[in-house]
């Protein structure tokens, strides 16, 4: 584990670590929105999707 952390904290790898964190964050956010939209579609409230997007 110490070697892994040593590699991650090298100056060249820090931007890559931040990019991975951002990719995970935005992927999770997109999946959460997709699940919310799917729930609204299953309930027959397709028009509410556009309303939520405008908020």
MARTOR-406576 format. One line per field, with one value per atom (N, C-alpha, C, CB): residue in three letters; y, z, x; residue number from 1. Coordinates in steps of 0.05 Angstrom, whole numbers, padded with zeros to 5 digits. Glycine has a CB too. Example, Ala and Ser with C-alpha at 12.3 -4.5 7.8 and 13.67 -1.06 7.14 Angstrom:
<fitors>
aa: [Ala, Ala, Ala, Ala, Ser, Ser, Ser, Ser]
north: [-00114, -00090, -00066, -00089, -00045, -00021, 00001, -00012]
up: [00156, 00156, 00156, 00181, 00142, 00143, 00157, 00114]
east: [00264, 00246, 00264, 00226, 00257, 00273, 00258, 00282]
i: [1, 1, 1, 1, 2, 2, 2, 2]
</fitors>
This chain:
<fitors>
aa: [Unk, Unk, Unk, Unk, Unk, Unk, Unk, Unk, Unk, Unk, Unk, Unk, Unk, Unk, Unk, Unk, Unk, Unk, Unk, Unk, Unk, Unk, Unk, Unk, Unk, Unk, Unk, Unk, Unk, Unk, Unk, Unk, Unk, Unk, Unk, Unk, Unk, Unk, Unk, Unk, Unk, Unk, Unk, Unk, Unk, Unk, Unk, Unk, Unk, Unk, Unk, Unk, Unk, Unk, Unk, Unk, Unk, Unk, Unk, Unk, Unk, Unk, Unk, Unk, Unk, Unk, Unk, Unk, Unk, Unk, Unk, Unk, Unk, Unk, Unk, Unk, Unk, Unk, Unk, Unk, Unk, Unk, Unk, Unk, Unk, Unk, Unk, Unk, Unk, Unk, Unk, Unk, Unk, Unk, Unk, Unk, Unk, Unk, Unk, Unk, Unk, Unk, Unk, Unk, Unk, Unk, Unk, Unk, Unk, Unk, Unk, Unk, Unk, Unk, Unk, Unk, Unk, Unk, Unk, Unk, Unk, Unk, Unk, Unk, Unk, Unk, Unk, Unk, Unk, Unk, Unk, Unk, Unk, Unk, Unk, Unk, Unk, Unk, Unk, Unk, Unk, Unk, Unk, Unk, Unk, Unk, Unk, Unk, Unk, Unk, Unk, Unk, Unk, Unk, Unk, Unk, Unk, Unk, Unk, Unk, Unk, Unk, Unk, Unk, Unk, Unk, Unk, Unk, Unk, Unk, Unk, Unk, Unk, Unk, Unk, Unk, Unk, Unk, Unk, Unk, Unk, Unk, Unk, Unk, Unk, Unk, Unk, Unk, Unk, Unk, Unk, Unk, Unk, Unk, Unk, Unk, Unk, Unk, Unk, Unk, Unk, Unk, Unk, Unk, Unk, Unk, Unk, Unk, Unk, Unk, Unk, Unk, Unk, Unk, Unk, Unk, Unk, Unk, Unk, Unk]
north: [-00024, 00000, 00025, 00000, 00024, 00048, 00055, 00044, 00035, 00040, 00052, 00014, 00042, 00053, 00082, 00037, 00090, 00118, 00135, 00120, 00123, 00138, 00145, 00121, 00126, 00131, 00151, 00104, 00149, 00168, 00196, 00159, 00200, 00227, 00240, 00227, 00227, 00240, 00262, 00219, 00283, 00307, 00301, 00327, 00283, 00277, 00263, 00260, 00249, 00233, 00247, 00208, 00269, 00283, 00292, 00307, 00304, 00311, 00287, 00326, 00264, 00240, 00231, 00217, 00233, 00225, 00243, 00227, 00270, 00288, 00282, 00317, 00275, 00269, 00244, 00265, 00224, 00200, 00206, 00178, 00223, 00231, 00246, 00249, 00265, 00279, 00261, 00301, 00242, 00223, 00207, 00204, 00197, 00182, 00199, 00171, 00224, 00242, 00247, 00269, 00255, 00261, 00237, 00275, 00213, 00189, 00182, 00165, 00185, 00180, 00200, 00182, 00225, 00245, 00239, 00273, 00231, 00224, 00200, 00219, 00180, 00156, 00163, 00134, 00180, 00188, 00202, 00206, 00220, 00233, 00214, 00255, 00195, 00175, 00158, 00156, 00150, 00135, 00151, 00125, 00177, 00194, 00197, 00222, 00201, 00203, 00177, 00211, 00154, 00129, 00125, 00106, 00134, 00132, 00149, 00141, 00174, 00191, 00179, 00219, 00167, 00154, 00131, 00145, 00115, 00092, 00102, 00075, 00125, 00136, 00151, 00155, 00153, 00167, 00197, 00158, 00207, 00236, 00247, 00244, 00241, 00248, 00279, 00238, 00294, 00323, 00335, 00335, 00321, 00331, 00330, 00315, 00313, 00311, 00338, 00289, 00350, 00375, 00397, 00384, 00396, 00416, 00414, 00412, 00389, 00385, 00394, 00355, 00391, 00399, 00430, 00389, 00444, 00473, 00485, 00484, 00470, 00481, 00486, 00462]
up: [00000, 00000, 00000, 00024, 00014, 00015, -00012, 00035, -00028, -00055, -00073, -00068, -00070, -00085, -00079, -00080, -00054, -00045, -00055, -00015, -00054, -00064, -00093, -00059, -00109, -00138, -00142, -00152, -00127, -00131, -00124, -00114, -00105, -00096, -00111, -00066, -00130, -00147, -00163, -00165, -00168, -00181, -00208, -00184, -00223, -00250, -00248, -00265, -00226, -00225, -00211, -00210, -00197, -00183, -00201, -00168, -00225, -00242, -00251, -00267, -00255, -00263, -00240, -00270, -00216, -00192, -00191, -00166, -00195, -00195, -00217, -00196, -00241, -00263, -00257, -00289, -00245, -00238, -00218, -00226, -00198, -00178, -00192, -00157, -00210, -00225, -00242, -00242, -00255, -00272, -00255, -00287, -00232, -00214, -00204, -00190, -00196, -00186, -00207, -00178, -00232, -00252, -00263, -00275, -00262, -00270, -00249, -00272, -00224, -00203, -00205, -00176, -00211, -00213, -00237, -00217, -00259, -00283, -00278, -00307, -00264, -00258, -00239, -00246, -00220, -00202, -00217, -00180, -00236, -00252, -00270, -00268, -00281, -00298, -00282, -00310, -00258, -00241, -00234, -00216, -00228, -00222, -00247, -00214, -00270, -00294, -00301, -00318, -00297, -00301, -00282, -00297, -00257, -00238, -00247, -00210, -00256, -00266, -00290, -00273, -00308, -00332, -00324, -00351, -00305, -00295, -00282, -00275, -00270, -00257, -00277, -00235, -00302, -00323, -00322, -00321, -00311, -00307, -00324, -00277, -00350, -00369, -00370, -00396, -00368, -00369, -00346, -00371, -00323, -00300, -00304, -00275, -00322, -00328, -00338, -00348, -00357, -00368, -00346, -00392, -00329, -00308, -00289, -00292, -00282, -00264, -00276, -00256, -00303, -00316, -00317, -00345, -00317, -00318, -00291, -00328, -00269, -00242, -00236, -00221]
east: [00016, 00000, 00017, -00019, 00040, 00057, 00068, 00079, 00074, 00085, 00063, 00096, 00039, 00017, 00013, -00009, 00012, 00009, 00033, 00006, 00056, 00080, 00078, 00105, 00068, 00064, 00042, 00057, 00020, -00002, 00005, -00026, 00023, 00029, 00052, 00035, 00063, 00084, 00071, 00098, 00086, 00075, 00063, 00098, 00074, 00062, 00035, 00082, 00030, 00006, -00018, 00012, -00013, -00034, -00057, -00022, -00051, -00074, -00090, -00064, -00077, -00092, -00110, -00072, -00101, -00118, -00142, -00101, -00138, -00161, -00181, -00151, -00170, -00188, -00204, -00172, -00193, -00207, -00229, -00188, -00223, -00243, -00266, -00230, -00260, -00281, -00298, -00268, -00285, -00300, -00319, -00281, -00310, -00328, -00351, -00312, -00345, -00366, -00387, -00353, -00379, -00399, -00413, -00385, -00400, -00414, -00436, -00394, -00429, -00449, -00472, -00436, -00466, -00487, -00505, -00474, -00493, -00509, -00527, -00491, -00516, -00532, -00555, -00514, -00550, -00572, -00594, -00561, -00587, -00607, -00622, -00594, -00608, -00620, -00641, -00599, -00633, -00652, -00676, -00638, -00672, -00695, -00713, -00685, -00702, -00718, -00733, -00700, -00720, -00733, -00756, -00713, -00753, -00775, -00798, -00765, -00793, -00814, -00828, -00803, -00813, -00825, -00843, -00802, -00833, -00850, -00876, -00834, -00875, -00899, -00917, -00891, -00907, -00923, -00921, -00951, -00900, -00897, -00874, -00892, -00874, -00853, -00849, -00858, -00871, -00869, -00854, -00898, -00854, -00839, -00809, -00846, -00799, -00771, -00760, -00765, -00775, -00766, -00767, -00784, -00788, -00790, -00766, -00816, -00758, -00736, -00709, -00733, -00707, -00683, -00680, -00682, -00702, -00701, -00696, -00727, -00699, -00695, -00666, -00706]
i: [1, 1, 1, 1, 2, 2, 2, 2, 3, 3, 3, 3, 4, 4, 4, 4, 5, 5, 5, 5, 6, 6, 6, 6, 7, 7, 7, 7, 8, 8, 8, 8, 9, 9, 9, 9, 10, 10, 10, 10, 11, 11, 11, 11, 12, 12, 12, 12, 13, 13, 13, 13, 14, 14, 14, 14, 15, 15, 15, 15, 16, 16, 16, 16, 17, 17, 17, 17, 18, 18, 18, 18, 19, 19, 19, 19, 20, 20, 20, 20, 21, 21, 21, 21, 22, 22, 22, 22, 23, 23, 23, 23, 24, 24, 24, 24, 25, 25, 25, 25, 26, 26, 26, 26, 27, 27, 27, 27, 28, 28, 28, 28, 29, 29, 29, 29, 30, 30, 30, 30, 31, 31, 31, 31, 32, 32, 32, 32, 33, 33, 33, 33, 34, 34, 34, 34, 35, 35, 35, 35, 36, 36, 36, 36, 37, 37, 37, 37, 38, 38, 38, 38, 39, 39, 39, 39, 40, 40, 40, 40, 41, 41, 41, 41, 42, 42, 42, 42, 43, 43, 43, 43, 44, 44, 44, 44, 45, 45, 45, 45, 46, 46, 46, 46, 47, 47, 47, 47, 48, 48, 48, 48, 49, 49, 49, 49, 50, 50, 50, 50, 51, 51, 51, 51, 52, 52, 52, 52, 53, 53, 53, 53, 54, 54, 54, 54, 55, 55, 55, 55]
</fitors>
